Every structure is written in structure tokens, then in C-alpha cells.
């Protein structure tokens, strides 16, 4: 068995872990340029290759961006939810998860969210949903319509309040949105009806939220999500997440 030198990668991981903790803890704010490489090498007692390996780890996690040139260096960036969606999507692809499985998970997450929104009846939530519905009123079938209609779903997750569920939902939303664009027919009478039906259901849901009809709101939204799933996945129920990338 050939043994390779493990010191460099191990040290790189340790440096990355220290810097990561500083970023997340707020010791180094978003937009801050890290000190020059020579200073960091001296501070951590590592070589330039080790430091750059640590930078590659942090860059892959979207925690820093590397700028080239005379005024270049490593700049601290905010972790992006898209990074989570991308990596989670890779796992779903590897596991052969079907699109129907993803849509079912969305139902399990979003239905309780609208129930909670109807129970809370917060004015700022209602105002934001009303603004989206106003944009939907001017929709015509096409990609723009699909994007605007999915905005309503994203808003529900964002406004529900639970950050953990919001992050999980945004990951699923990224996959569902891709599926909607790829699989949902546009420019047909069926597509026109689907757009009008979705916009109408959104308005109905908002009225239930305003009235505090939590159970009815949850039931309506669950039926709506199931109908949307049937429309988009018709004939593609066994398609997997990876099929979207082909």
C-alpha cells in the first residue's frame, strides 16, 4: 500500500475551518478582503500551496471569491442558498430521486406553511402576497408566467418564518422551478387555462389567509399543489432530478 503525505491537505482543512468559523461568527464581515497571502502564511505557519488549497475549499463553499491581478486577493462573501440547492440536487440525482418525490415533499412542506400564515394573518405578509397577485393579473402564458407563478410559492416559504424550513423549501423550489420550465407546456390552450387557474387559486388562498380560515387554506393549497404536479409531470412521473440536466 502506497502512503502519501497527508500533512498538506490536513493543514489546509484546518486553516479553512478556522477562517470559516471567523466568517460565520462575523469576525470577518461580508465584502472584507483577507490579508495578503504572505501575512496569512506567517499567521497560520503554512506554505503557499497549503493556504491556496484552503482557499479552494472556501471558494467551493461560496464563502470567498478570489480576485486576480495586482489588487486581487480573497474577499469574504455571504453563503448562498443556491449552493445548498446545487449540492443537495447532486445527492438527489445520485440517489435517483424522482421528480414526483420532490413534488410530494413540496406538498408536505408548503401546506402547513399556508395554515400558519392564515393563523397569523400578518399585514406585511398579506401585502406582499397581494403585490405578487397583482403581477399575476397581467400574465400571459409563457416562461415569464411560470416564473411569476412560482414566485408566489417561494414567497409562502419565505414569509412562513421558520428559517430551516425556508432553506429546505428553497432547495426544492429550485428543482421544481427547473422542472416547470422544462416540462410545462407553453403556448397552448391547456397552458393558458393552467395559468388562469393557478392565478385564481392564489387569489382564493389569499382571501382565506385574510379571513384566518387556516384549515380551508391548507386544504385548498394541498389540492392546488397536487393538480399542478399532475399537470407538469403528466407522462414524466418516473423522471428523475438528473433528467432535468440532460
N, C-alpha and C positions, 0 to 999 in steps of 0.2 A: 504494500500500500504506500503510495507516494504521499508524503506530507508536505503541504505548502505552508508558507509563512502566514500566520493568521494575525500577526500584530497590527499591520496597517489597516485592514478592514475593521478590526475590533476597535481601534483607536478612533477611526472615522465615525463609527456608530456612537461612540461615547461623546465625541465633540458635537455631533448632530443632536444628541439627546440634551446636552447642556444648552445649546443655542435654542432648541425647540422649546424647552421649559422657559427660557427668557422671553421668547416671543409670546407664548400663550399667557404667561404671567404678567405681561405688559411692561416688562423691564426695557424692552426694545419695541417702540411703537411702530405701527404700520407706516411705511414710507421712509423709515430710518435707514441710512446707509451703514453697513457694518464697517468696522475699522479696516484698514489695509491688511492684505494677506500677511505681510511681514509682522505686523503687530499681533495678529491672531495666532500666528505660528509660535511666536515667543510666549504669548499668554498661555496657550494650551500645551506647549512643549512638543509640537508635532511638525512633521515635514510638510512641504507644499503639496505633494501628492495626497497625503492624508487629509489635509484641510479641504482640498478640492473634491475629494471623494465625499466628505461630509456635506459640502455644498450641493453636490449632485443629489444626495439623499433628500436634503431640504427642498431643493428645487422640484424634485419629483412629487413632493407633498404640497406644492404650491405655497410654501412658506417663505421663499425668497425668489427673486428674479435676478439673473446675472446680466449685468450690462457690460458690454465690451468697450474698449477704447481707453483713451488717456484718463477720462473721468469716470471710467467704469468701476465695477465692484458689485457687491451683493447688497440688494435692497430688500428690506423686510416687507412682505405682503400679507394680506389677510387670507386665512384659509377659505377656500371656495367650496360651496356645496356641490358645484359641478364635479369637483374632484372625487367626492364621495360617490356621486351618481356614476361616474366613469368606472371606478374600481368595483363598486357593487354590481354594476352592469356586467363587468367581466366575469365575476363569480357566477351570476345568473346564467350567463352564456355558457360557461364551463359546465355548469350543472344541468344544462339542457332544459332550463325552466321555460314553460310555455307562456305565450302572451296571455292566455286565459288565466293562468295562475297569477300573473301580475295584475290583471284587471280585477280579479276576485279579491286580491289584497287591498286594492284601492277602495272597493266597497266596504271592506271591514274597517278601514281607517276613516273614510270620509263620512259615512252615515252617522257615527257617534259625534263627529265634529259639528255637523249641522244641528244635531239635537242640542248640543251645548250652546251653540250660537243663539238658538231660539230661546233657551232658558235665560241666557244673559241679557239679550236684547240691547246690546250696547249701541249707542247712537253713532259712534265713529265707524263701527262695523257695518251698520246699515247704510251709512253714507257712502262707504267705499263700494259696497256691492251695488248700490243704486247707480254709481258712476259707471261701473262696468256694464250694467244692463242698458244704460243709455247708449253706450257704444255699440252694443249688440243690436239695438233697434235699427241701425243703419247698415247692417250686414247684408252682403250678397254672397252666394256660395263661392267657395274657393279657399285657398290656403290661408288668406287673411282671416276669413270667417272661422276656420278651425282654430287658429291661434287665439283669436279673441274669446271664443267659447271656452277654450281650455284655461284662459286667464281666470275665469270665474272659479274653476276648480282649485287653481293654485291659490287664489285669494282665500278660499274657505280654510285651507290648511294653514295659511299664514295668519289668519285672524283668529283661529281657534285658541291660540295662546300657549299650547304645550310645545316647547322648542324641540324636544326629542321627536315627537310625532311629526312635527313640521319638517324636520330634516329627512326623516324616513319617507314622508309623503312626497317631498320634493324629488327624491331619488326615483320613486315610482312615476311621478308626474313626468319626469324627463323621458322615461321609456314609453309611457302612454302617449305623450305628445308626438314622439317619433313614429309610433305605430299609427296614430291618427293621420299624420301627414302621408305616410307611406301606403296605408291600406284603405283609408276612407275615400270613396268615390267623390269626385267633384264635377260640377258642370252638368249634372243630370237632375231630372225632376225629383228623384229619390233624395239626392243630396240637398236640394232646396227645401224639401219637406223636413229633412233632418235638422237643418239649420233653424228653421222656424220653430220646430218642436222643441229643440234644446233651449232656444231663447225664451220661449213661452214657459217652459218648466222652471227656468231660472227666475223669471218674474214671480211665478207661483210660490217658489221656495222663499223668496224674499218676503212676500206677504205673510207667509206662515211664521217666518222669523220675527217680523214686526209684531205679529199677534201673540207671540210666545207659545205657538202651537208646536211644542217640541216633538211629540210623538208623531204627529202628522208630517212634520218636516222630515224626520228621519225616514219614514215610510216612503214619502214621495221621492226622496233623493236615492234611496236604495233601488226603487223601481226604475228611475231615470238612468242610473249607472248600469243596471242590467240591460236596459234597452240599448244604450249606447254601445255596450260590449257586443251585443248581438249584431248590431248594425256594422260595426267596424270589423269584427272578427268573423263575419259570415264566410264560411269556407276556409277560414285560416285559424281555427281553434287550436290546431296542433302545432302551429308555427311557434318557433322559439325566439327568444330575445336576440340570439345571434343572427337570425334570418333578417333582421332589420338592417344589418350592416352589409349584407351581401349585395 
